[in-house]
Amino acid sequence: MTEARGYTTEQERFWAGEFGDHYVRRNRDAALVTANVALFRRILETTGPLESILELGANIGLNLKALHELLPEVRLAGVEINREAWSELSAMPFVEAHHASILDFEADGRFDLVFTKGVLIHMAPERLEQVYATMIESSRRYVCLAEYYNPTPVEVPYRGHERRLFKRDFAGEILERWPVELVDYGFVYRRDPHHPQDDLTWFLLEKR
């Protein structure tokens, strides 16, 4: 287990604090796991067999729970900055839970797949390069991003707060800076009648 070591950005303090606690309590719907199973099933069709997966920004583990249903024998690890969320994540016997900021985290080895889902949009834009590097360095083969997409960087007000949500072409920035290639991508819609998500665009990248 990795412990949190202090925060250098306003976004880290925001998610580690009271707002992050409230987020945990708002997002417990079991239907989210079902939707995540459908999403990751689609992504895993492209990756083929995996032995290890790391999620950066795992919250209470709804994504990792879905992955465990799909791949019960795979090693799963998650990094979470909010202590309340990490406490629940660490109670899952199939997850290696690290209490840390993504900006502080250093993996003790590489994972076949490293991913984020609705996390990069909340990171300080000036620190994204560091997050990208962590994802690439922690990955043995694949990197997956499921985030809000926009072709150019834009800030969006988030629940009455400024500088808390940013859209951009995260995958494109990684493709421009690191030796990776685009393997697959897709969109999941909030009005999907069976497995709605929050208008996320996902990108699967593979290291060359």
Residue frames as a rotation matrix with the C-alpha (Angstrom) as fourth column:
MET 1
0.571 0.821 0.000 0.00
0.821 -0.571 0.000 0.00
0.000 0.000 -1.000 0.00
THR 2
-0.548 -0.695 0.465 1.25
0.691 -0.690 -0.216 3.48
0.471 0.203 0.858 -0.92
GLU 3
0.066 0.557 -0.828 0.28
0.882 -0.421 -0.212 6.30
-0.467 -0.716 -0.519 1.46
ALA 4
0.736 0.265 0.623 -0.62
0.540 -0.785 -0.304 9.83
0.409 0.560 -0.720 0.38
ARG 5
-0.096 -0.915 -0.391 2.27
0.992 -0.118 0.035 12.30
-0.078 -0.385 0.920 0.65
GLY 6
-0.216 0.031 -0.976 0.79
0.258 -0.962 -0.087 15.78
-0.942 -0.270 0.200 0.39
TYR 7
0.367 0.536 0.760 -0.62
0.882 0.057 -0.467 17.75
-0.294 0.842 -0.452 -2.51
THR 8
-0.615 -0.719 -0.324 0.81
0.512 -0.677 0.529 20.44
-0.600 0.160 0.784 -4.79
THR 9
-0.883 0.354 0.308 -2.25
0.115 -0.473 0.873 21.39
0.455 0.807 0.377 -6.87
GLU 10
-0.626 0.729 0.276 -5.67
-0.750 -0.467 -0.468 22.83
-0.212 -0.500 0.840 -6.03
GLN 11
0.128 0.688 -0.714 -7.30
-0.787 0.509 0.349 19.93
0.604 0.517 0.607 -7.90
GLU 12
-0.456 -0.352 -0.817 -5.62
0.166 0.869 -0.467 17.34
0.875 -0.348 -0.338 -5.66
ARG 13
-0.997 0.065 0.036 -6.77
-0.051 -0.254 -0.966 19.12
-0.054 -0.965 0.257 -2.51
PHE 14
-0.350 0.924 -0.153 -10.29
-0.935 -0.334 0.121 19.40
0.061 0.185 0.981 -3.93
TRP 15
0.240 0.457 -0.856 -10.66
-0.512 0.809 0.288 15.67
0.825 0.369 0.429 -4.58
ALA 16
-0.584 -0.502 -0.638 -8.88
0.284 0.610 -0.740 14.60
0.760 -0.613 -0.214 -1.41
GLY 17
-0.983 0.115 0.145 -11.18
-0.184 -0.524 -0.832 16.75
-0.019 -0.844 0.536 0.69
GLU 18
-0.505 0.850 0.150 -14.87
-0.168 0.074 -0.983 17.25
-0.846 -0.522 0.105 1.40
PHE 19
0.128 0.570 -0.812 -15.97
-0.944 -0.181 -0.275 17.45
-0.304 0.802 0.515 -2.23
GLY 20
-0.526 -0.408 -0.746 -14.30
-0.640 0.768 0.031 14.12
0.560 0.494 -0.665 -2.90
ASP 21
-0.943 0.243 0.229 -16.09
-0.040 0.596 -0.802 12.63
-0.331 -0.765 -0.552 0.11
HIS 22
-0.097 0.974 -0.207 -19.45
-0.495 -0.228 -0.839 13.77
-0.864 0.021 0.504 -1.25
TYR 23
-0.087 -0.014 -0.996 -18.59
-0.982 0.171 0.084 12.36
0.170 0.985 -0.029 -4.66
VAL 24
-0.938 -0.305 -0.163 -18.06
-0.262 0.935 -0.241 8.95
0.226 -0.183 -0.957 -3.07
ARG 25
-0.688 0.709 0.155 -21.50
0.074 0.280 -0.957 9.04
-0.722 -0.647 -0.245 -1.48
ARG 26
0.042 0.729 -0.683 -23.23
-0.735 -0.440 -0.516 10.15
-0.677 0.524 0.517 -4.70
ASN 27
0.101 -0.137 -0.985 -21.80
-0.941 0.309 -0.140 7.42
0.324 0.941 -0.098 -6.92
ARG 28
-0.629 -0.267 0.730 -22.77
-0.604 0.758 -0.244 4.04
-0.489 -0.595 -0.639 -5.51
ASP 29
0.372 0.900 -0.226 -25.39
-0.848 0.230 -0.477 2.84
-0.378 0.369 0.849 -8.00
ALA 30
-0.055 -0.358 0.932 -24.98
-0.038 0.934 0.356 -0.87
-0.998 -0.015 -0.065 -8.76
ALA 31
0.842 0.419 0.340 -26.07
0.324 0.113 -0.939 -0.10
-0.433 0.901 -0.040 -12.32
LEU 32
0.622 -0.692 -0.367 -22.72
-0.764 -0.640 -0.088 1.64
-0.174 0.335 -0.926 -12.80
VAL 33
-0.293 -0.726 0.623 -20.93
-0.495 0.672 0.551 -1.69
-0.818 -0.147 -0.556 -12.40
THR 34
0.272 0.486 0.830 -23.21
0.474 0.683 -0.556 -3.30
-0.837 0.545 -0.045 -14.99
ALA 35
0.985 0.074 -0.157 -22.48
-0.081 -0.604 -0.793 -0.47
-0.153 0.794 -0.588 -17.43
ASN 36
0.249 -0.967 -0.045 -18.77
-0.894 -0.248 0.373 -0.79
-0.372 -0.053 -0.927 -16.72
VAL 37
-0.104 -0.224 0.969 -18.87
0.026 0.973 0.228 -4.51
-0.994 0.049 -0.096 -17.46
ALA 38
0.729 0.452 0.514 -20.32
0.517 0.129 -0.846 -3.74
-0.449 0.883 -0.140 -20.89
LEU 39
0.863 -0.441 -0.248 -17.71
-0.503 -0.802 -0.323 -1.04
-0.056 0.403 -0.913 -21.53
PHE 40
-0.012 -0.961 0.275 -14.69
-0.844 0.158 0.513 -3.09
-0.537 -0.226 -0.813 -20.49
ARG 41
0.230 0.151 0.961 -15.94
0.262 0.942 -0.210 -6.18
-0.937 0.300 0.177 -22.31
ARG 42
0.974 0.167 0.150 -15.80
0.195 -0.301 -0.934 -4.12
-0.111 0.939 -0.326 -25.49
ILE 43
0.574 -0.818 -0.043 -12.30
-0.819 -0.572 -0.037 -2.83
0.005 0.056 -0.998 -24.75
LEU 44
-0.048 -0.623 0.780 -10.96
-0.600 0.643 0.477 -6.25
-0.799 -0.446 -0.405 -23.75
GLU 45
0.803 0.341 0.490 -12.09
0.194 0.627 -0.754 -7.75
-0.564 0.700 0.438 -27.05
THR 46
0.870 -0.493 -0.009 -9.19
-0.243 -0.413 -0.878 -5.84
0.429 0.766 -0.479 -28.58
THR 47
0.255 -0.843 0.474 -6.51
-0.967 -0.217 0.133 -6.40
-0.009 -0.492 -0.870 -25.95
GLY 48
0.229 -0.159 -0.960 -6.76
-0.163 0.967 -0.198 -10.16
0.960 0.202 0.196 -25.71
PRO 49
0.605 0.049 -0.795 -5.54
0.650 0.546 0.529 -11.93
0.460 -0.836 0.298 -22.53
LEU 50
0.176 -0.528 0.831 -4.11
-0.456 -0.792 -0.407 -9.79
0.873 -0.307 -0.380 -19.73
GLU 51
-0.043 -0.256 -0.966 -2.40
0.683 0.698 -0.216 -10.68
0.729 -0.669 0.145 -16.46
SER 52
-0.373 -0.139 -0.917 -2.39
0.854 -0.438 -0.281 -7.32
-0.362 -0.888 0.282 -14.67
ILE 53
0.100 0.499 0.861 -4.34
0.652 -0.686 0.322 -4.04
0.751 0.529 -0.394 -14.74
LEU 54
-0.618 -0.305 -0.725 -3.72
0.743 -0.526 -0.413 -0.71
-0.255 -0.794 0.552 -12.95
GLU 55
0.342 0.742 0.576 -6.31
0.773 -0.571 0.277 2.04
0.534 0.351 -0.769 -12.58
LEU 56
-0.829 -0.546 -0.120 -5.23
0.536 -0.715 -0.449 5.58
0.159 -0.436 0.885 -11.74
GLY 57
-0.759 0.616 0.210 -8.03
-0.647 -0.749 -0.141 7.33
0.071 -0.243 0.968 -9.86
ALA 58
-0.827 0.331 -0.454 -9.99
0.177 0.921 0.348 4.24
0.533 0.207 -0.820 -8.84
ASN 59
-0.236 0.736 0.635 -12.38
-0.806 -0.513 0.295 5.87
0.543 -0.442 0.714 -6.32
ILE 60
0.052 0.310 0.949 -14.42
-0.871 0.478 -0.108 3.09
-0.488 -0.822 0.295 -4.59
GLY 61
-0.715 -0.576 0.397 -13.50
-0.355 0.788 0.503 0.53
-0.603 0.219 -0.767 -7.22
LEU 62
0.344 0.932 0.116 -16.56
-0.337 0.238 -0.911 0.32
-0.876 0.274 0.396 -9.48
ASN 63
0.486 -0.256 -0.835 -14.37
-0.860 0.031 -0.510 -0.08
0.156 0.966 -0.205 -12.56
LEU 64
-0.604 -0.796 -0.043 -12.13
-0.761 0.592 -0.265 -2.66
0.237 -0.127 -0.963 -10.92
LYS 65
-0.346 0.584 0.734 -15.15
-0.393 0.620 -0.679 -4.57
-0.852 -0.523 0.015 -9.65
ALA 66
0.708 0.601 -0.371 -16.42
-0.553 0.146 -0.820 -4.81
-0.439 0.786 0.435 -13.23
LEU 67
0.132 -0.753 -0.645 -13.01
-0.880 0.211 -0.426 -5.96
0.457 0.623 -0.635 -14.43
HIS 68
-0.702 -0.362 0.613 -12.88
-0.651 0.674 -0.348 -8.58
-0.287 -0.644 -0.709 -11.69
GLU 69
0.252 0.867 0.429 -16.20
-0.390 0.497 -0.775 -9.96
-0.886 0.028 0.464 -12.93
LEU 70
0.831 0.052 -0.554 -14.77
-0.557 0.110 -0.823 -10.22
0.018 0.993 0.120 -16.43
LEU 71
0.234 -0.869 -0.436 -11.25
-0.223 0.389 -0.894 -11.35
0.946 0.306 -0.103 -15.47
PRO 72
0.926 0.296 0.236 -11.36
-0.271 0.082 0.959 -12.95
0.265 -0.952 0.156 -12.01
GLU 73
0.698 -0.704 -0.131 -7.78
0.703 0.639 0.311 -14.26
-0.136 -0.309 0.941 -12.20
VAL 74
0.229 -0.620 0.750 -6.14
0.544 -0.557 -0.627 -10.99
0.807 0.552 0.210 -13.25
ARG 75
-0.347 -0.448 -0.824 -4.06
0.923 -0.321 -0.214 -8.92
-0.168 -0.834 0.525 -10.81
LEU 76
0.376 0.560 0.738 -5.84
0.606 -0.751 0.262 -5.61
0.701 0.349 -0.622 -10.19
ALA 77
-0.435 -0.515 -0.739 -4.43
0.879 -0.422 -0.223 -2.47
-0.197 -0.746 0.636 -8.58
GLY 78
0.440 0.628 0.642 -5.88
0.690 -0.694 0.206 0.98
0.575 0.352 -0.739 -8.00
VAL 79
-0.739 -0.644 -0.197 -4.59
0.652 -0.612 -0.447 4.39
0.168 -0.459 0.872 -6.94
GLU 80
0.304 0.911 0.279 -6.94
0.683 -0.413 0.603 6.75
0.664 0.007 -0.748 -5.10
ILE 81
-0.591 -0.592 0.548 -6.34
0.160 -0.752 -0.640 10.15
0.791 -0.290 0.539 -3.51
ASN 82
-0.004 0.690 0.724 -9.48
-0.744 -0.486 0.458 10.41
0.668 -0.537 0.515 -1.35
ARG 83
-0.838 -0.444 0.317 -9.14
-0.534 0.548 -0.644 8.57
0.112 -0.709 -0.697 1.95
GLU 84
-0.120 0.873 0.472 -12.84
-0.659 0.286 -0.695 7.69
-0.742 -0.394 0.542 2.24
ALA 85
0.682 0.339 -0.649 -12.86
-0.729 0.388 -0.564 6.20
0.061 0.857 0.511 -1.25
TRP 86
-0.223 -0.865 -0.450 -9.53
-0.685 0.468 -0.558 4.44
0.693 0.184 -0.697 -0.69
SER 87
-0.597 0.051 0.800 -10.89
-0.716 0.417 -0.561 2.89
-0.362 -0.908 -0.213 2.52
GLU 88
0.484 0.837 0.255 -13.63
-0.549 0.517 -0.657 1.18
-0.681 0.178 0.710 0.52
LEU 89
0.585 -0.344 -0.735 -11.27
-0.694 0.257 -0.673 0.28
0.420 0.903 -0.089 -2.29
SER 90
-0.468 -0.880 0.087 -8.82
-0.775 0.361 -0.518 -1.34
0.424 -0.309 -0.851 0.12
ALA 91
-0.205 0.479 0.853 -11.62
-0.709 0.528 -0.467 -3.51
-0.675 -0.701 0.231 1.53
MET 92
0.771 0.425 -0.474 -11.91
-0.637 0.502 -0.585 -5.31
-0.011 0.753 0.658 -1.81
PRO 93
0.505 -0.607 0.613 -9.84
-0.156 0.635 0.757 -8.49
-0.849 -0.478 0.226 -1.44
PHE 94
0.475 -0.274 0.836 -9.02
0.801 0.529 -0.281 -8.64
-0.366 0.803 0.471 -5.15
VAL 95
0.778 -0.167 0.606 -7.55
0.243 -0.809 -0.536 -5.10
0.579 0.564 -0.589 -5.37
GLU 96
-0.177 -0.854 -0.489 -4.12
0.984 -0.149 -0.096 -3.77
0.009 -0.499 0.867 -4.39
ALA 97
0.732 0.610 0.304 -5.21
0.591 -0.790 0.161 -0.35
0.338 0.061 -0.939 -3.12
HIS 98
-0.422 -0.902 -0.096 -2.76
0.885 -0.386 -0.260 2.57
0.198 -0.195 0.961 -2.99
HIS 99
0.694 0.598 -0.401 -3.67
0.680 -0.727 0.094 5.76
-0.235 -0.338 -0.911 -1.12
ALA 100
-0.393 -0.876 -0.280 -1.81
0.579 -0.472 0.665 8.39
-0.715 0.099 0.692 -3.10
SER 101
0.431 0.350 -0.832 -2.07
-0.436 -0.726 -0.532 11.22
-0.790 0.592 -0.160 -5.57
ILE 102
0.876 -0.129 0.465 -1.42
0.455 0.538 -0.709 10.13
-0.158 0.833 0.530 -9.14
LEU 103
0.749 -0.603 0.273 1.26
-0.318 -0.690 -0.650 12.84
0.581 0.400 -0.709 -9.17
ASP 104
0.169 -0.690 0.704 3.12
-0.971 0.005 0.239 11.01
-0.168 -0.724 -0.669 -6.38
PHE 105
0.747 0.284 0.601 2.48
-0.329 0.944 -0.036 7.41
-0.577 -0.171 0.799 -7.38
GLU 106
-0.205 -0.790 -0.578 5.29
-0.977 0.202 0.070 5.14
0.062 0.579 -0.813 -8.55
ALA 107
0.807 0.553 -0.208 4.36
-0.558 0.829 0.039 1.61
0.194 0.084 0.977 -9.60
ASP 108
0.025 -0.784 0.620 6.47
-0.721 0.416 0.555 -1.25
-0.693 -0.460 -0.555 -8.25
GLY 109
-0.614 -0.194 0.765 6.57
0.340 0.809 0.479 -2.91
-0.712 0.555 -0.431 -11.66
ARG 110
-0.818 0.303 -0.490 4.62
-0.572 -0.529 0.627 -2.76
-0.069 0.793 0.606 -14.90
PHE 111
-0.209 0.861 0.464 1.05
-0.081 0.458 -0.885 -3.71
-0.975 -0.222 -0.026 -15.74
ASP 112
-0.574 0.030 0.818 -0.31
0.742 0.441 0.505 -5.10
-0.345 0.897 -0.276 -18.99
LEU 113
-0.028 0.638 0.770 -2.97
0.668 -0.561 0.489 -2.36
0.744 0.528 -0.410 -19.02
VAL 114
-0.721 -0.105 -0.685 -2.98
0.590 -0.611 -0.528 1.02
-0.363 -0.785 0.503 -17.29
PHE 115
-0.321 0.682 0.657 -6.15
0.694 -0.302 0.653 3.12
0.644 0.665 -0.377 -17.52
THR 116
-0.925 0.249 -0.288 -8.09
0.036 -0.696 -0.717 6.15
-0.379 -0.674 0.634 -16.35
LYS 117
-0.404 0.862 0.306 -11.83
0.769 0.139 0.624 6.74
0.496 0.487 -0.719 -16.54
GLY 118
0.608 0.669 0.426 -13.16
0.395 -0.721 0.569 10.22
0.688 -0.177 -0.703 -15.85
VAL 119
0.582 -0.490 -0.649 -9.96
0.716 -0.069 0.695 11.24
-0.385 -0.869 0.311 -14.08
LEU 120
-0.472 -0.821 0.322 -7.70
0.876 -0.396 0.274 13.15
-0.098 0.411 0.906 -16.49
ILE 121
0.029 0.586 0.809 -10.51
0.572 -0.674 0.468 15.68
0.820 0.449 -0.355 -16.96
HIS 122
0.928 0.371 -0.033 -10.08
0.212 -0.453 0.866 16.69
0.306 -0.810 -0.499 -13.31
MET 123
0.257 -0.918 -0.304 -6.27
0.931 0.150 0.332 16.94
-0.259 -0.368 0.893 -13.28
ALA 124
0.409 -0.252 -0.877 -4.37
-0.072 -0.967 0.244 20.25
-0.910 -0.036 -0.414 -13.32
PRO 125
0.996 0.055 0.068 -3.66
0.061 0.130 -0.990 20.79
-0.063 0.990 0.126 -17.04
GLU 126
0.499 -0.867 0.007 -0.09
-0.796 -0.462 -0.391 21.90
0.342 0.189 -0.920 -16.35
ARG 127
-0.226 -0.581 0.782 0.62
-0.816 0.552 0.174 18.52
-0.532 -0.599 -0.598 -14.72
LEU 128
0.783 0.621 0.045 -0.87
-0.490 0.659 -0.570 16.28
-0.384 0.424 0.820 -17.40
GLU 129
0.373 -0.718 -0.587 2.52
-0.672 0.228 -0.705 15.61
0.640 0.657 -0.398 -18.96
GLN 130
-0.596 -0.589 0.546 3.61
-0.799 0.364 -0.478 14.01
0.083 -0.721 -0.688 -15.68
VAL 131
0.100 0.724 0.682 0.45
-0.608 0.587 -0.534 11.89
-0.788 -0.361 0.499 -15.53
TYR 132
0.817 0.148 -0.557 0.94
-0.567 0.384 -0.729 10.73
0.106 0.911 0.397 -19.11
ALA 133
-0.118 -0.961 -0.249 4.51
-0.760 0.249 -0.600 9.74
0.639 0.119 -0.760 -18.28
THR 134
-0.499 0.004 0.867 3.33
-0.753 0.493 -0.436 7.75
-0.429 -0.870 -0.243 -15.25
MET 135
0.572 0.795 0.203 0.80
-0.540 0.551 -0.637 5.89
-0.618 0.255 0.744 -17.40
ILE 136
0.681 -0.371 -0.631 3.35
-0.559 0.293 -0.776 5.06
0.473 0.881 -0.008 -20.08
GLU 137
-0.353 -0.928 0.119 6.09
-0.771 0.216 -0.599 4.05
0.530 -0.303 -0.792 -17.64
SER 138
-0.367 0.282 0.887 3.70
-0.736 0.495 -0.462 1.88
-0.569 -0.822 0.026 -15.58
SER 139
0.675 0.734 -0.075 2.42
-0.587 0.473 -0.657 0.06
-0.447 0.488 0.750 -18.66
ARG 140
-0.272 -0.695 0.666 3.93
-0.005 0.693 0.721 -3.06
-0.962 0.193 -0.192 -20.14
ARG 141
-0.703 0.044 0.710 1.74
0.674 0.362 0.644 -2.90
-0.229 0.931 -0.284 -23.24
TYR 142
-0.152 0.778 0.610 -1.59
0.759 -0.303 0.576 -0.99
0.633 0.550 -0.544 -23.21
VAL 143
-0.917 0.081 -0.390 -2.82
0.199 -0.753 -0.627 2.41
-0.345 -0.653 0.675 -22.03
CYS 144
-0.314 0.886 0.342 -6.55
0.820 0.072 0.568 3.18
0.478 0.459 -0.749 -22.05
LEU 145
-0.976 0.082 -0.203 -8.23
0.027 -0.877 -0.479 6.55
-0.217 -0.473 0.854 -21.52
ALA 146
-0.231 0.953 0.196 -11.99
0.874 0.115 0.472 6.98
0.428 0.280 -0.860 -21.07
GLU 147
-0.616 -0.147 -0.774 -12.54
0.536 -0.799 -0.275 10.71
-0.577 -0.584 0.571 -20.71
TYR 148
0.624 0.734 -0.268 -14.50
0.329 -0.558 -0.762 13.69
-0.708 0.387 -0.590 -22.04
TYR 149
-0.250 -0.730 0.636 -13.11
0.901 0.065 0.429 14.48
-0.355 0.680 0.641 -25.49
ASN 150
0.827 0.384 -0.411 -12.66
0.114 -0.830 -0.546 17.84
-0.551 0.405 -0.730 -27.18
PRO 151
0.659 -0.599 0.455 -10.33
0.687 0.233 -0.688 18.51
0.306 0.766 0.565 -30.13
THR 152
-0.195 -0.711 0.675 -8.90
0.084 -0.698 -0.711 21.59
0.977 -0.082 0.196 -28.38
PRO 153
-0.705 -0.121 -0.699 -8.44
0.674 0.192 -0.713 22.22
0.221 -0.974 -0.054 -24.63
VAL 154
-0.208 0.695 0.688 -11.46
-0.191 -0.719 0.668 23.77
0.959 0.008 0.282 -22.94
GLU 155
-0.996 -0.057 -0.071 -12.46
0.063 0.135 -0.989 24.39
0.066 -0.989 -0.131 -19.32
VAL 156
-0.210 0.977 -0.042 -16.02
0.111 0.067 0.992 23.60
0.971 0.203 -0.122 -18.21
PRO 157
-0.339 0.162 0.927 -17.67
-0.881 -0.400 -0.252 24.76
0.330 -0.902 0.279 -14.93
TYR 158
-0.447 0.093 -0.890 -18.15
0.110 0.993 0.049 21.76
0.888 -0.076 -0.454 -12.65
ARG 159
0.194 0.649 -0.736 -20.91
0.841 0.276 0.465 21.80
0.504 -0.709 -0.493 -10.02
GLY 160
0.954 0.295 0.055 -20.38
0.245 -0.872 0.423 25.49
0.172 -0.390 -0.904 -9.37
HIS 161
0.484 -0.855 -0.187 -16.57
0.175 -0.115 0.978 25.28
-0.857 -0.506 0.094 -9.30
GLU 162
0.841 -0.324 -0.432 -13.97
-0.535 -0.390 -0.749 26.71
0.074 0.862 -0.501 -11.69
ARG 163
-0.067 -0.957 -0.283 -10.78
-0.903 0.179 -0.392 24.91
0.425 0.229 -0.876 -12.80
ARG 164
-0.222 0.035 0.974 -12.15
-0.670 0.721 -0.178 21.53
-0.709 -0.692 -0.136 -11.84
LEU 165
0.339 0.333 0.880 -13.08
0.376 0.809 -0.452 20.03
-0.862 0.484 0.149 -15.23
PHE 166
-0.110 -0.503 -0.857 -11.14
-0.714 -0.560 0.420 20.20
-0.692 0.658 -0.297 -18.49
LYS 167
0.752 0.313 0.580 -11.83
0.193 0.736 -0.649 18.58
-0.630 0.600 0.493 -21.86
ARG 168
0.142 -0.704 -0.696 -9.14
-0.880 -0.411 0.236 18.00
-0.453 0.579 -0.678 -24.47
ASP 169
0.756 0.005 -0.655 -7.66
-0.432 0.755 -0.493 15.38
0.492 0.656 0.573 -26.78
PHE 170
0.509 -0.557 0.656 -5.79
-0.689 0.193 0.699 13.45
-0.516 -0.807 -0.286 -24.08
ALA 171
0.591 -0.259 0.764 -5.06
0.377 0.926 0.022 10.47
-0.714 0.275 0.645 -26.32
GLY 172
0.857 -0.247 0.453 -3.84
0.377 -0.300 -0.877 12.69
0.352 0.921 -0.163 -29.14
GLU 173
0.660 -0.638 0.396 -1.37
-0.722 -0.684 0.102 14.39
0.206 -0.353 -0.913 -26.81
ILE 174
0.374 -0.519 0.769 0.05
-0.348 0.689 0.635 11.02
-0.859 -0.505 0.077 -25.78
LEU 175
0.715 -0.054 0.697 0.24
0.585 0.592 -0.554 9.88
-0.383 0.804 0.454 -29.41
GLU 176
0.870 -0.367 0.327 2.25
-0.034 -0.708 -0.705 12.99
0.491 0.603 -0.629 -30.26
ARG 177
0.458 -0.683 0.569 4.74
-0.867 -0.483 0.118 12.60
0.194 -0.548 -0.814 -27.42
TRP 178
-0.086 -0.460 0.884 5.33
-0.666 0.686 0.292 8.87
-0.741 -0.564 -0.366 -26.87
PRO 179
-0.744 -0.256 -0.617 5.99
-0.649 0.499 0.574 5.80
0.161 0.828 -0.537 -29.04
VAL 180
-0.538 0.681 0.496 2.45
0.086 0.630 -0.772 4.42
-0.839 -0.373 -0.397 -28.90
GLU 181
-0.947 0.301 -0.109 -0.14
-0.147 -0.107 0.983 3.68
0.284 0.948 0.145 -31.55
LEU 182
-0.312 0.925 0.216 -3.92
-0.894 -0.209 -0.396 3.88
-0.321 -0.317 0.893 -31.59
VAL 183
-0.988 -0.028 0.151 -5.46
0.000 0.983 0.181 0.40
-0.153 0.179 -0.972 -31.49
ASP 184
-0.352 0.934 0.061 -9.15
0.790 0.261 0.555 1.13
0.503 0.244 -0.829 -30.97
TYR 185
-0.991 0.127 -0.037 -11.58
-0.082 -0.812 -0.578 3.78
-0.103 -0.570 0.815 -29.75
GLY 186
-0.418 0.909 0.003 -15.26
0.693 0.316 0.648 4.28
0.587 0.273 -0.762 -29.10
PHE 187
-0.738 0.294 0.607 -17.97
-0.463 -0.875 -0.139 6.39
0.491 -0.384 0.782 -27.51
VAL 188
-0.590 0.609 -0.531 -20.43
0.761 0.638 -0.114 5.54
0.269 -0.472 -0.840 -24.74
TYR 189
-0.570 0.484 0.664 -23.58
-0.032 -0.821 0.570 7.63
0.821 0.303 0.483 -24.53
ARG 190
-0.942 0.209 0.262 -25.52
-0.299 -0.174 -0.938 8.82
-0.150 -0.962 0.226 -21.49
ARG 191
-0.052 0.994 -0.094 -28.80
-0.937 -0.081 -0.341 7.92
-0.346 0.071 0.935 -23.27
ASP 192
-0.717 -0.219 -0.661 -27.83
-0.471 0.852 0.228 4.36
0.514 0.475 -0.714 -24.12
PRO 193
0.238 0.960 0.150 -30.96
-0.779 0.097 0.619 2.32
0.579 -0.264 0.771 -23.30
HIS 194
0.745 0.030 -0.667 -29.01
0.170 0.957 0.233 -0.61
0.645 -0.287 0.708 -21.85
HIS 195
0.332 -0.738 -0.587 -25.63
0.940 0.203 0.276 0.50
-0.084 -0.643 0.761 -20.47
PRO 196
0.836 0.046 0.547 -25.45
0.212 -0.946 -0.243 4.31
0.507 0.319 -0.801 -20.22
GLN 197
-0.073 -0.858 -0.508 -22.20
0.993 -0.107 0.039 6.05
-0.088 -0.502 0.861 -19.39
ASP 198
0.418 0.243 -0.876 -21.38
0.446 -0.895 -0.035 9.72
-0.792 -0.375 -0.482 -19.04
ASP 199
0.998 0.016 -0.053 -20.68
-0.040 -0.449 -0.893 10.61
-0.038 0.894 -0.447 -22.70
LEU 200
0.320 -0.939 0.122 -17.16
-0.329 0.011 0.944 9.20
-0.888 -0.343 -0.305 -22.51
THR 201
0.804 -0.241 -0.543 -14.84
-0.495 0.232 -0.837 8.67
0.328 0.942 0.067 -25.44
TRP 202
0.636 -0.589 0.499 -12.35
-0.182 0.513 0.839 5.85
-0.750 -0.624 0.219 -24.86
PHE 203
0.598 -0.580 -0.553 -9.04
-0.709 -0.063 -0.702 5.27
0.373 0.812 -0.449 -26.59
LEU 204
0.843 -0.401 0.359 -6.89
0.127 0.797 0.591 2.14
-0.523 -0.453 0.722 -26.41
LEU 205
0.602 -0.736 -0.309 -3.20
-0.765 -0.421 -0.488 2.77
0.229 0.530 -0.816 -27.11
GLU 206
0.931 -0.364 0.038 -0.43
0.344 0.907 0.244 0.20
-0.123 -0.214 0.969 -27.45
LYS 207
0.458 -0.851 -0.256 3.26
-0.482 -0.480 0.734 0.78
-0.747 -0.213 -0.630 -26.79
ARG 208
0.878 -0.217 -0.428 5.50
-0.353 0.311 -0.882 0.18
0.324 0.925 0.196 -29.78
